[in-house]
Amino acid sequence: MKRVLVIGATGNIGRQVVSQLLATNVSVRALVRNPDSASLPAAVEMVRGDLTTPATLDRPLDDLDAVFLVWVAPRTAVAAAVARIAERVPRIVFLSSPHRTAHPFFQQPGWRPGERMANPFAKLQAEIERLIEASGAQWTFLRPGMFAANTLLWWAPQIRAGNVVRWPNAAAPTAPIHELDIAAVAARALCEEGHGGEDCVLTGPQSLSLFEQVSTIGEAIGRPLRFEEISPEEARLELAAVMPPPVVGMLLNAFAAGIGQPAFVTSTVADVTGRPARTFRDWVIDNAAEFRRRSPKGA
Protein backbone atom coordinates (compact mmCIF):
# COMPACT_ATOMS: atom_id res chain seq x y z
CA MET A 1 0.00 0.00 0.00
CA LYS A 2 1.31 3.45 -0.93
CA ARG A 3 1.94 5.86 1.93
CA VAL A 4 1.42 9.54 1.17
CA LEU A 5 1.71 12.67 3.29
CA VAL A 6 -0.52 15.59 2.29
CA ILE A 7 0.76 19.02 3.34
CA GLY A 8 -2.11 21.47 3.03
CA ALA A 9 -4.73 18.78 3.61
CA THR A 10 -7.32 21.16 5.06
CA GLY A 11 -7.34 23.45 2.02
CA ASN A 12 -9.62 23.30 -1.01
CA ILE A 13 -7.26 21.22 -3.16
CA GLY A 14 -5.66 19.27 -0.32
CA ARG A 15 -8.99 17.92 0.91
CA GLN A 16 -9.81 16.66 -2.57
CA VAL A 17 -6.41 14.99 -2.86
CA VAL A 18 -6.99 13.28 0.48
CA SER A 19 -10.41 12.07 -0.66
CA GLN A 20 -9.15 10.68 -3.95
CA LEU A 21 -6.18 8.95 -2.37
CA LEU A 22 -8.41 7.28 0.21
CA ALA A 23 -10.70 6.09 -2.59
CA THR A 24 -7.76 4.27 -4.21
CA ASN A 25 -6.72 2.46 -1.02
CA VAL A 26 -3.74 4.68 -0.22
CA SER A 27 -2.53 5.19 3.35
CA VAL A 28 -2.95 8.93 3.87
CA ARG A 29 -1.20 11.02 6.50
CA ALA A 30 -1.85 14.75 6.95
CA LEU A 31 0.50 17.35 8.38
CA VAL A 32 -1.59 19.53 10.68
CA ARG A 33 -0.90 22.12 13.34
CA ASN A 34 -3.98 21.20 15.34
CA PRO A 35 -5.45 17.71 14.82
CA ASP A 36 -8.53 18.62 16.88
CA SER A 37 -9.69 21.24 14.38
CA ALA A 38 -8.60 19.64 11.09
CA SER A 39 -11.97 17.94 10.34
CA LEU A 40 -10.47 15.27 8.08
CA PRO A 41 -11.86 11.78 7.44
CA ALA A 42 -11.31 9.23 10.20
CA ALA A 43 -9.12 7.12 7.91
CA VAL A 44 -6.52 9.91 7.72
CA GLU A 45 -3.59 9.72 10.11
CA MET A 46 -3.19 13.28 11.39
CA VAL A 47 0.29 14.13 12.59
CA ARG A 48 1.17 17.41 14.24
CA GLY A 49 3.88 19.45 12.53
CA ASP A 50 4.79 22.91 11.26
CA LEU A 51 6.70 23.84 8.12
CA THR A 52 8.35 26.71 9.98
CA THR A 53 9.92 24.28 12.50
CA PRO A 54 11.83 21.59 10.57
CA ALA A 55 12.40 19.41 13.62
CA THR A 56 8.63 18.84 13.85
CA LEU A 57 8.61 17.31 10.36
CA ASP A 58 10.59 14.16 11.19
CA ARG A 59 7.65 12.18 12.54
CA PRO A 60 5.24 13.18 9.73
CA LEU A 61 7.88 12.33 7.09
CA ASP A 62 8.71 8.91 8.52
CA ASP A 63 8.24 5.87 6.24
CA LEU A 64 6.58 7.51 3.21
CA ASP A 65 6.46 6.94 -0.54
CA ALA A 66 5.45 10.47 -1.56
CA VAL A 67 4.47 13.95 -0.39
CA PHE A 68 1.85 16.28 -1.84
CA LEU A 69 3.04 19.79 -1.05
CA VAL A 70 0.95 22.94 -0.92
CA TRP A 71 3.14 25.70 0.48
CA VAL A 72 1.28 27.27 3.41
CA ALA A 73 4.07 28.97 5.36
CA PRO A 74 6.25 32.09 5.14
CA ARG A 75 8.95 32.30 2.51
CA THR A 76 11.69 32.28 5.14
CA ALA A 77 10.85 28.65 5.97
CA VAL A 78 11.19 27.32 2.42
CA ALA A 79 14.81 26.20 2.26
CA ALA A 80 14.92 24.28 5.53
CA ALA A 81 11.51 22.64 5.07
CA VAL A 82 12.09 21.55 1.47
CA ALA A 83 15.51 20.14 2.40
CA ARG A 84 13.96 18.15 5.25
CA ILE A 85 11.21 16.78 3.02
CA ALA A 86 13.51 15.89 0.14
CA GLU A 87 16.07 14.06 2.27
CA ARG A 88 13.41 11.77 3.76
CA VAL A 89 10.86 11.20 0.96
CA PRO A 90 11.66 9.99 -2.57
CA ARG A 91 8.79 11.69 -4.44
CA ILE A 92 7.36 15.21 -4.17
CA VAL A 93 4.30 16.51 -6.02
CA PHE A 94 4.18 20.29 -5.66
CA LEU A 95 1.13 22.46 -6.32
CA SER A 96 2.60 25.45 -8.17
CA SER A 97 1.19 27.77 -10.85
CA PRO A 98 1.63 28.22 -14.64
CA HIS A 99 4.10 31.06 -14.19
CA ARG A 100 6.38 29.64 -16.90
CA THR A 101 3.61 29.46 -19.50
CA ALA A 102 4.13 31.90 -22.37
CA HIS A 103 0.58 33.26 -22.45
CA PRO A 104 -0.29 36.86 -21.51
CA PHE A 105 -2.89 35.79 -18.94
CA PHE A 106 -0.17 34.19 -16.82
CA GLN A 107 2.32 37.03 -17.20
CA GLN A 108 2.66 40.63 -16.07
CA PRO A 109 2.64 43.69 -18.37
CA GLY A 110 5.84 43.87 -20.40
CA TRP A 111 6.38 40.10 -20.38
CA ARG A 112 8.38 38.42 -23.12
CA PRO A 113 7.85 34.80 -24.17
CA GLY A 114 9.97 32.50 -22.04
CA GLU A 115 10.26 34.90 -19.11
CA ARG A 116 8.86 34.04 -15.72
CA MET A 117 6.11 36.18 -14.26
CA ALA A 118 7.67 38.88 -12.13
CA ASN A 119 5.53 38.85 -8.99
CA PRO A 120 6.18 37.73 -5.40
CA PHE A 121 3.93 34.67 -5.61
CA ALA A 122 5.58 33.34 -8.75
CA LYS A 123 9.03 34.04 -7.34
CA LEU A 124 8.22 31.99 -4.25
CA GLN A 125 6.93 29.11 -6.35
CA ALA A 126 9.98 29.27 -8.61
CA GLU A 127 12.24 29.16 -5.57
CA ILE A 128 10.48 26.08 -4.18
CA GLU A 129 10.68 24.39 -7.59
CA ARG A 130 14.41 25.13 -7.85
CA LEU A 131 15.09 23.64 -4.42
CA ILE A 132 13.05 20.54 -5.17
CA GLU A 133 14.78 20.00 -8.51
CA ALA A 134 18.21 20.40 -6.92
CA SER A 135 17.40 18.00 -4.09
CA GLY A 136 17.55 14.85 -6.18
CA ALA A 137 14.03 13.77 -5.21
CA GLN A 138 11.66 12.68 -7.94
CA TRP A 139 9.32 15.56 -8.61
CA THR A 140 6.14 16.54 -10.43
CA PHE A 141 4.96 20.14 -10.63
CA LEU A 142 1.25 20.81 -11.02
CA ARG A 143 0.45 24.16 -12.62
CA PRO A 144 -3.31 24.75 -12.52
CA GLY A 145 -4.66 27.84 -14.23
CA MET A 146 -7.73 29.70 -13.00
CA PHE A 147 -9.64 27.72 -10.38
CA ALA A 148 -13.37 27.47 -11.03
CA ALA A 149 -13.75 27.79 -7.25
CA ASN A 150 -12.47 31.38 -7.41
CA THR A 151 -15.93 32.39 -8.57
CA LEU A 152 -17.26 31.58 -5.09
CA LEU A 153 -15.18 34.46 -3.74
CA TRP A 154 -15.73 36.72 -6.73
CA TRP A 155 -19.42 36.36 -7.49
CA ALA A 156 -21.32 34.12 -5.06
CA PRO A 157 -22.05 36.90 -2.51
CA GLN A 158 -23.42 39.16 -5.26
CA ILE A 159 -25.51 36.39 -6.81
CA ARG A 160 -26.98 35.35 -3.48
CA ALA A 161 -27.96 38.96 -2.90
CA GLY A 162 -29.43 39.74 -6.34
CA ASN A 163 -29.29 39.22 -10.08
CA VAL A 164 -26.44 41.58 -10.94
CA VAL A 165 -22.72 40.77 -11.01
CA ARG A 166 -20.50 43.85 -10.95
CA TRP A 167 -17.11 42.92 -12.35
CA PRO A 168 -14.45 44.23 -14.76
CA ASN A 169 -13.35 42.85 -18.13
CA ALA A 170 -16.44 40.94 -19.19
CA ALA A 171 -14.70 39.75 -22.37
CA ALA A 172 -11.64 38.35 -20.59
CA PRO A 173 -11.39 34.58 -21.23
CA THR A 174 -10.23 31.92 -18.80
CA ALA A 175 -10.39 28.12 -18.80
CA PRO A 176 -11.60 27.38 -15.25
CA ILE A 177 -10.51 24.05 -13.81
CA HIS A 178 -12.47 21.92 -11.36
CA GLU A 179 -10.58 21.17 -8.14
CA LEU A 180 -11.52 17.49 -8.55
CA ASP A 181 -9.45 17.38 -11.73
CA ILE A 182 -6.43 18.95 -10.04
CA ALA A 183 -6.72 16.36 -7.28
CA ALA A 184 -7.12 13.52 -9.78
CA VAL A 185 -3.87 14.45 -11.52
CA ALA A 186 -2.15 14.83 -8.16
CA ALA A 187 -3.28 11.37 -7.06
CA ARG A 188 -1.90 9.81 -10.25
CA ALA A 189 1.42 11.62 -9.90
CA LEU A 190 1.71 10.54 -6.26
CA CYS A 191 0.93 6.88 -6.80
CA GLU A 192 1.83 5.92 -10.38
CA GLU A 193 5.21 5.54 -12.01
CA GLY A 194 6.11 7.58 -15.04
CA HIS A 195 5.28 11.09 -13.81
CA GLY A 196 8.72 12.05 -12.52
CA GLY A 197 9.97 15.30 -14.05
CA GLU A 198 6.57 16.21 -15.46
CA ASP A 199 5.56 19.86 -15.60
CA CYS A 200 1.75 19.63 -15.73
CA VAL A 201 -0.11 22.75 -16.85
CA LEU A 202 -3.74 22.06 -15.91
CA THR A 203 -6.78 23.87 -17.28
CA GLY A 204 -10.43 23.27 -17.84
CA PRO A 205 -11.49 22.11 -21.32
CA GLN A 206 -13.05 25.38 -22.52
CA SER A 207 -12.11 29.00 -23.06
CA LEU A 208 -14.99 31.03 -21.60
CA SER A 209 -15.29 34.76 -21.14
CA LEU A 210 -16.18 36.02 -17.69
CA PHE A 211 -19.55 37.05 -19.14
CA GLU A 212 -20.12 33.48 -20.34
CA GLN A 213 -19.18 32.11 -16.94
CA VAL A 214 -21.70 34.33 -15.18
CA SER A 215 -24.35 33.29 -17.72
CA THR A 216 -23.53 29.63 -17.07
CA ILE A 217 -24.07 30.12 -13.35
CA GLY A 218 -27.42 31.79 -14.01
CA GLU A 219 -28.57 28.92 -16.23
CA ALA A 220 -27.52 26.33 -13.65
CA ILE A 221 -29.40 27.98 -10.78
CA GLY A 222 -32.40 28.87 -12.94
CA ARG A 223 -32.08 32.63 -12.54
CA PRO A 224 -31.05 35.13 -15.25
CA LEU A 225 -28.03 37.14 -14.19
CA ARG A 226 -26.88 40.47 -15.56
CA PHE A 227 -23.21 41.28 -15.94
CA GLU A 228 -22.58 44.93 -15.11
CA GLU A 229 -19.08 45.76 -16.29
CA ILE A 230 -17.17 48.13 -14.04
CA SER A 231 -13.84 49.85 -14.57
CA PRO A 232 -10.59 48.43 -13.15
CA GLU A 233 -10.44 51.44 -10.83
CA GLU A 234 -13.89 50.65 -9.43
CA ALA A 235 -12.89 47.00 -9.11
CA ARG A 236 -9.77 47.87 -7.11
CA LEU A 237 -11.90 49.73 -4.58
CA GLU A 238 -14.64 47.11 -4.34
CA LEU A 239 -12.31 44.10 -4.18
CA ALA A 240 -10.04 45.60 -1.54
CA ALA A 241 -12.44 44.27 1.09
CA VAL A 242 -11.99 40.64 0.04
CA MET A 243 -8.49 40.38 -1.48
CA PRO A 244 -5.04 41.82 -0.73
CA PRO A 245 -4.16 44.69 -3.12
CA PRO A 246 -1.30 42.75 -4.81
CA VAL A 247 -3.70 39.92 -5.65
CA VAL A 248 -6.28 42.35 -7.01
CA GLY A 249 -3.62 44.00 -9.14
CA MET A 250 -2.38 40.70 -10.58
CA LEU A 251 -5.92 39.60 -11.32
CA LEU A 252 -6.85 42.80 -13.13
CA ASN A 253 -3.61 42.77 -15.12
CA ALA A 254 -4.22 39.17 -16.13
CA PHE A 255 -7.79 39.83 -17.26
CA ALA A 256 -6.72 42.84 -19.32
CA ALA A 257 -3.82 40.96 -20.92
CA GLY A 258 -6.01 38.04 -21.93
CA ILE A 259 -8.65 40.00 -23.83
CA GLY A 260 -8.61 39.41 -27.57
CA GLN A 261 -7.39 35.84 -27.61
CA PRO A 262 -8.67 32.50 -26.32
CA ALA A 263 -7.67 31.27 -22.91
CA PHE A 264 -4.78 28.85 -22.75
CA VAL A 265 -6.26 25.31 -22.79
CA THR A 266 -4.39 22.04 -22.29
CA SER A 267 -5.36 18.38 -22.52
CA THR A 268 -3.22 17.41 -19.53
CA VAL A 269 -6.08 16.30 -17.28
CA ALA A 270 -7.32 13.86 -19.92
CA ASP A 271 -3.78 12.76 -20.82
CA VAL A 272 -2.94 11.89 -17.21
CA THR A 273 -6.26 10.56 -15.91
CA GLY A 274 -7.74 9.03 -19.07
CA ARG A 275 -10.97 10.99 -18.71
CA PRO A 276 -11.98 14.44 -20.04
CA ALA A 277 -11.58 17.42 -17.78
CA ARG A 278 -14.82 18.55 -16.16
CA THR A 279 -16.43 21.62 -17.71
CA PHE A 280 -17.20 24.84 -15.90
CA ARG A 281 -20.87 23.90 -16.14
CA ASP A 282 -20.07 20.64 -14.34
CA TRP A 283 -18.38 22.59 -11.58
CA VAL A 284 -21.30 25.03 -11.26
CA ILE A 285 -23.79 22.16 -11.01
CA ASP A 286 -21.66 20.59 -8.26
CA ASN A 287 -21.64 23.89 -6.36
CA ALA A 288 -24.98 25.43 -7.32
CA ALA A 289 -26.15 25.66 -3.71
CA GLU A 290 -23.39 28.19 -2.99
CA PHE A 291 -24.95 30.63 -5.47
CA ARG A 292 -28.59 30.28 -4.45
CA ARG A 293 -30.29 32.72 -2.11
CA ARG A 294 -30.35 31.52 1.46
CA SER A 295 -33.45 31.76 3.59
CA PRO A 296 -33.14 33.66 6.88
CA LYS A 297 -32.80 31.45 9.92
CA GLY A 298 -36.17 30.39 11.20
CA ALA A 299 -37.92 31.19 7.91
PyMOL commands that set and color helices and strands:
alter all, ss='L'
color gray80, all
select helices_A, chain A and resi 12-23+35-37+54-57+75-88+104-106+120-135+150-154+156-161+179-191+210-221+232-239+245-258+268-273+280-286+288-291
alter helices_A, ss='H'
color red, helices_A
select strands_A, chain A and resi 3-7+27-32+45-48+66-69+91-95+138-144+164-167+173-174+198-202+208-209+226-229
alter strands_A, ss='S'
color yellow, strands_A
deselect
rebuild
show_as cartoon
